[in-house]
Amino acid sequence: MTDTKWHPELTQSAGPKYLSLVRALRDGVRRGDLAPGMRLPTVRDLAWRLGVTPGTVARAYQIATQEGLLEAAVGRGTFVSTQSRRLGPTEPLYRQSMTDPDDDDGVVDLRSPQLPDVGQTAALSRAMTEAAQEIGQSWLEYPGLRRDRYCREAAVEWFSGCSLGPVVTPDDIVLTLGGQNGLNVAMQCCLRGDRPVVLCEELAYPGFRHAARLNRAEVVPVALDAEGMVPEALDAACRRFGGQMVCITPDAQNPTTARMGMERRRAIAEVARRHDLQIVEDDCYTAPVSGLDSLRAMAPERAWHVTSLSKTISAGMRFGIVVAPEGMGEAGRLTAQHSYFGLPRPVTDIATRLFTSGEAMRLRHAAQDEMGRRLQILLRSFGNLDLGWQPGLSFVWLRLPTGWRASTFTRMAEAEGVLLRSADEYVLQDGHAPNAVRIALSGGVSEERFQRALDRLRQLLDSPPADLPV
């Protein structure tokens, strides 16, 4: 009989709704709310109850079935499995062996890179103290369209050694509340009509699609290969769907770690010109300077180069930088002014001090060096596996060995106290997720804890579940 009373709460969960529903199914099984053999609501019924699309529920049911939590019987419905390998209602979510005395839950979070403290807290403290000593009338006024010029002038230093085309000036720069806000500003400047089209990599940073939805845009996936977005696939997508903007991560593709070569970059820029596409170039995961020309260098009339301090200095600062296309800096700043009146004066004062003192660049390199050491630890543990990685990049892409599915692996890693991101979180709706996971490097825990987390993952990888559904 269908359980008409089960109604999971998804409004408080972060991330895609289908993954929130998968977590609710796991929790329901673990607590005993969903008993073995219980018949679940139909896809359409549960979608109506939760206020989501039927595709969201169907995708969650599919993942939970792959994990062995559910069973689908043709013509009868979907049931809680009576045979699956899963956590019992009394089994703790995280094993005690992962717990340190100074940590509350023993969890090692490898979903997003956690910055090591290589001097940021001390540098921020100094900058804040100096800024506080110079508080004046300007702090009582709105930031204004041009009052952040002093910070834009200082921020130019961040791009030393980068090839962004013609000399970057303060007039080209838009200051934003982090990289995600930078994506929104670029889209707000460029997208027109009731249903504009944004093209992006078929496996992509979820923030691309979130920003597109906020701007009423339809997102169209474009195929990837070992170098990232395929120019011929982009051209074909433009011919079929049109498009006003393409979102690309050429230097450190998230999540696959791919890097475009020069010929590929030139081809992408040519397709963008042919179809009059604006380009958003995401450079938030800053790896060591590659020496390759950026897309903005190749198409300065149409490329929006987006970066931030979040991955190398401080995510809490919410400081982002957009290098707008030639002649579009004022339009970008006007959009920012209309949206959020510019960055808060304390943030621009602190950031300016970090830039002008040289602290920002020093901290950037120190953080990358520390992440490089963490990467070497990971490679020693996983070096014989199918990994995508780059020196200095703070995450790796693990293509799972035979016997594993990404959804099952992330669930069982979670039971061991290690949090990962499955490929499902990067695929666009109705897209195909490869059998892979992204592992971020954590600089926020000791090397010993980081190594123990990797050891747990390695033990799982070497012992795939015998009862994995086929």
QUICORGI-V196752 format. One record per helix or strand of 2 or more residues. SS is the DSSP state (h for helix, s for strand). FROM is the first residue (numbers start at 1). LEN is the number of residues. Records with the same first field share a line. If there is no record, write none. Layout:
SS->FROM-LEN  FROM-LEN
//
This chain:
h->17-15  43-8  54-13  96-3  120-13  137-4  149-11  170-3  179-12  206-9  231-11  262-13  295-4  329-12  345-12  359-24  406-10  423-3  447-15
s->70-4  77-4  108-2  173-4  197-5  218-5  224-2  228-2  245-4  278-5  303-6  320-4  386-3  395-5  418-2  421-2  436-5
//
